[in-house]
Amino acid sequence: MKTIITIFGSTGDLTIRKLLPAINHLLEENLLPDNTKIFAIGRRDYNTEKYFEFISNNLQTKYDLSRLRRHVEYFKLDVDNLKDYQILNTMISGISKEPTRRIFYLAVGPDLLKDIAENLSKSNLVIKGDTQASVTFEKPFGEDLNSATEINNLLWQYFDESQIYRIDHYLGKEMIQNILTVRFANKIFENSWNNHAVKSIRLLVKENEPIFSRAGYYDKSGALKDMVQSHLLQMLALVGMEVPLSYQSEDLKNEKVEVLKKLRYDSKSLIIGQYEGYLDELNIPSDSKTETFVFLKAFVDTPRFKGVPFYLLTGKALEKKESLIEIEFEESSQQQKWHLPLQNNILTIQIAPLDGISLRLNSKVPGLKDEVEQVELDYCISCDHVGNMPEAYEKLILDMNGHHKSLFTGWDEILNSWKFIDQVKTDIERKNIPLTIYKSSKELYDLILEREGVHFENI
């Protein structure tokens, strides 16, 4: 079946840095049909040749564009002009009379969603209920529950839920996909993934850089909405979910939703921070209270994990860039008999910058003395598969083309995650949670240690 991908926002950073390189690699690997057509939609007065000149001048990492040139055609379109959409529909219809997979990727800001969605429908580019035609858009999925509901209701006017693909690119990362394999394909974890064996779970998404030029978006969002609502809660749901009836998208989504419904947090644990110098960033108001750091302790009140603390931490301008999930198991029932400093077993799922998994165990130190050391069984996936690690967008585009929605966010997940975030935001305002100005990560980790007795400095 022929594939036609139409990208709105084709001159934007997302398209140039992520989407086109991903499509190019899928074509190179013959994972997209060789007759795939890509329409690059933009407002600029370009033709296809000028568009490729623009791409070439703006690539951060150079690669051969010759393959893409055989597939990409630039089309100038005003998002509020219905006639432009009708012309585009005529062009697409003329390419193939046979059934065609048609993906409309909205790599644009949320302010343009309404006009594009309405005109896609009015021009019959996307007919409601026709699952061969779908609409894809990126987070943010609103700014709060009300705005997210408005966006969703708008889209539901023109498209069925089966036609909507909401992208949180984190779900396309290799080790995020691997969480379910680690959990359910290994007996040693299958039987110990519960509150009888697990002591605590830590979910971290740390960035060592400031906001750079993202002030327009970031100051309205902050770390809580930008990272916790999407990346961290998705990670938490995958770790905390029950065994799904199947690994199809609907069954997976249902189990993740149940986790989010049972999620609560301890408001006394909440720490919000802002890195020193944030107010000096370009276009940031001098009185901004936007948080660039969030820490909180949450609980999933299900029989499997009731009582187990889930520690969520994310922030900018921290000591290093790192994303991971750390699962600490309870002390051994035989620990007191050893009279030795045994450590708890820890399973680490490393998501970035390197993908991998490690397990820390207690082992005897070689020699005549009865001493114990902690050893680490480590598997670096991205080290062993150099050149074979797909980018997140490659997997997401491939799954879209095949109608697979497991790695895309459903409305029920968004609904319940925003309910949780709105509660946290309300507590910040009502309980006057102070904003900690931090110069270094250590200040924050010391505060967490003092308040919760949990170490983060050496993670």
Stockholm file with secondary structure:
# STOCKHOLM 1.0

chainA/1-459         MKTIITIFGSTGDLTIRKLLPAINHLLEENLLPDNTKIFAIGRRDYNTEKYFEFISNNLQTKYDLSRLRRHVEYFKLDVDNLKDYQILNTMISGISKEPTRRIFYLAVGPDLLKDIAENLSKSNLVIKGDTQASVTFEKPFGEDLNSATEINNLLWQYFDESQIYRIDHYLGKEMIQNILTVRFANKIFENSWNNHAVKSIRLLVKENEPIFSRAGYYDKSGALKDMVQSHLLQMLALVGMEVPLSYQSEDLKNEKVEVLKKLRYDSKSLIIGQYEGYLDELNIPSDSKTETFVFLKAFVDTPRFKGVPFYLLTGKALEKKESLIEIEFEESSQQQKWHLPLQNNILTIQIAPLDGISLRLNSKVPGLKDEVEQVELDYCISCDHVGNMPEAYEKLILDMNGHHKSLFTGWDEILNSWKFIDQVKTDIERKNIPLTIYKSSKELYDLILEREGVHFENI
#=GR chainA/1-459 SS CEEEEEEESTTSHHIIIIIHHHHHHHHHTTCSCTTCEEEEEESSCCCHHHHHHHHHHHCSSCCCCHHHHTTEEEEECCTTCHHHHHHHHHHHHHHCSSCEEEEEEECSCGGGHHHHHHHHHHTTSSCTTCTTEEEEEESCCCSSHHHHHHHHHHHHHHSCGGGEEEECGGGGSHHHHHHHHHHHSCHHHHTTCSTTTEEEEEEEEECSSCCTTCHHHHHHHHHIIIIIIIIIHHHHHHHHCCCCSSSSHHHHHHHHHHHHHTEEEEEEEEEEEEETTGGGSTTCCTTCCCCSEEEEEEEECSTTTTTCCEEEEEESSCSSCEEEEEEEECCCTTHHHHCSCCCCCEEEEEEESSCEEEEEEEEECSSSSCCEEEEEEEEEHHHHTTTCCCCHHHHHHHHHHTTCCTTSCCHHHHHHHHHHHHHHHHHHHHTTCCEEEESSHHHHHHHHHHHHCCCCTTC
#=GC SS_cons         CEEEEEEESTTSHHIIIIIHHHHHHHHHTTCSCTTCEEEEEESSCCCHHHHHHHHHHHCSSCCCCHHHHTTEEEEECCTTCHHHHHHHHHHHHHHCSSCEEEEEEECSCGGGHHHHHHHHHHTTSSCTTCTTEEEEEESCCCSSHHHHHHHHHHHHHHSCGGGEEEECGGGGSHHHHHHHHHHHSCHHHHTTCSTTTEEEEEEEEECSSCCTTCHHHHHHHHHIIIIIIIIIHHHHHHHHCCCCSSSSHHHHHHHHHHHHHTEEEEEEEEEEEEETTGGGSTTCCTTCCCCSEEEEEEEECSTTTTTCCEEEEEESSCSSCEEEEEEEECCCTTHHHHCSCCCCCEEEEEEESSCEEEEEEEEECSSSSCCEEEEEEEEEHHHHTTTCCCCHHHHHHHHHHTTCCTTSCCHHHHHHHHHHHHHHHHHHHHTTCCEEEESSHHHHHHHHHHHHCCCCTTC
//
